[in-house]
Each structure stands twice: as structure tokens, then as C-alpha cells.
Amino acid sequence: PRAGGAPAAAGVNVDLRRFDPADAAACLRGKHVMILGESTTRDLYGAFADVAGLRANIRGCMNSGGRAKPICHRTVASADNETRVSFQFLSSSNASREMEVTRSLVGYGAPA
């Protein structure tokens, strides 16, 4: 059984590792990680970016107010722009309006 007593899926071996900030930053170096989700995922994005040594601003990042308000998204980058972590708040998955923001974030491509 895994943590919490839940059995692992047949044939699946799960190893969990806690990263310290230096290891997390080294693992992410040269990558652009994109996280999409709702408020719980937004909080995980903030924690993930913090562990990697990036300071993410997650305050007020929600999609409310209908089409009149912009879709919330955030991107934080290392000082040398080698590493980026992006978050997009999804209030309704696959909404055309939200997918346009996703396309623009993915358009950043891999860090140079």
C-alpha cells in the first residue's frame, strides 16, 4: 500500500521524493512547466514555484466576472530566463476563451 493505505495500481511502482530548493531548481533548469487548474491547483503552483526558488504571485488569480474579465494566468521565470513555471486558472475546461490563453502560454516554447 501507498501512503494513506491506498493500494498501488497493478504494475505501477511509485517512488516519491521530496526536493530541497537546490535540487528542485536543478531539476527544472531549462524547462517551462505549465500547470492548469482551479484554486487547489493554483495553490500547488505557488508552492511548486517557491520550492524551485521562484516567487509566484497567486493572489486574486481566479476567473470571475464572466467574459468581461480577463482569464487569470501567471508566469514566473528565473533571473536568467532559463526556467519558467506558468499557471492558468481553468473555470471550465476546454472553453474556447480559456484555450486561447493556453495557446499563448505554450507559444513561449522551451526556454532558449
C-alpha positions, -999 to +999 in steps of 0.1 A: +000+000+000+010+036-006+009+064+019-026+067+034-032+030+029-043+032-007-031+002-028-009+010-057-024+002-092-013-032-105+021-029-122+027+006-110+058+014-089+056+049-073+086+065-057+080+099-041+109+122-034+109+154-015+131+180-033+151+207-014+152+241-032+186+234-048+175+200-062+142+214-074+159+243-092+184+219-108+156+196-119+136+224-135+166+243-151+160+248-188+123+238-187+090+255-190+064+238-168+028+247-173+001+240-147-036+243-154-064+240-129-086+256-103-079+271-069-063+240-053-040+237-083-032+274-081-020+269-045+001+239-056+016+261-084+026+287-058+042+261-036+059+244-065+074+277-078+086+286-042+104+253-038+122+260-071+133+294-059+108+313-080+084+337-063+049+333-077+021+358-071-011+338-068-033+364-051-065+372-068-060+346-096-095+334-103-118+336-133-148+355-121-170+381-137-177+362-169-163+373-203-159+409-191-128+399-170-095+385-183-086+349-177-061+346-149-027+333-158+008+338-142+043+330-154+074+332-132+109+329-145+144+326-132+166+357-134+184+342-165+150+331-180+163+295-182+134+282-161+097+292-163+067+279-145+032+290-157-003+287-143-036+292-159-069+292-140-095+270-157-130+277-146-145+255-174-121+230-191-118+234-228-137+267-230-126+284-263-118+315-244-095+297-220-078+276-247-067+308-264-048+318-233-033+283-231-021+285-267-004+319-259+014+304-229+025+274-248+037+297-275+065+308-253+081+275-263+111+260-245+135+284-228+163+295-251 
